[in-house]
Amino acid sequence: MNGFQKTSIIKGVAFFADKIDGQDINVGSIFIEEELDTSKGNAKGFRTVEYRADSADVVKPLMHLEFPITGEVHFRMQVTKRNHQIIVEAVKPISLAKGQPQVQPAGKGA
């Protein structure tokens, strides 16, 4: 695989592999935690970014996992005449990632 790889926190995945109006659609998405740019002093923390996967086949093996996870993500840059995008080619799960704190409903807890 050409491109680059990065160890990332994966918050979730989604895919669609079916037909719409007789046309085969085979797409997947990987939702990855990315750090905000703090260099200007007006942002801090993280956001979740959706990356397109090569196909639903990249995502399906991850569907049984509990999220968030840490994984080795293989990316490739897809460049056309009018556009460029970063595509996920493969994901290798490494471990469970620390989850977000759970919000307790009002009136529960201390």
Secondary structure, 3 states (H helix, E strand, C coil): CCCEEEEEEEEEEEEEEEEECCEEEEEEEEEEEEECCCCCCCCCCEEEEEEEECCHHHHHHHCCCCCCEEEEEEEEEEECCCCEEEEEEEEEEEEECCCCCCCCCCCCCC
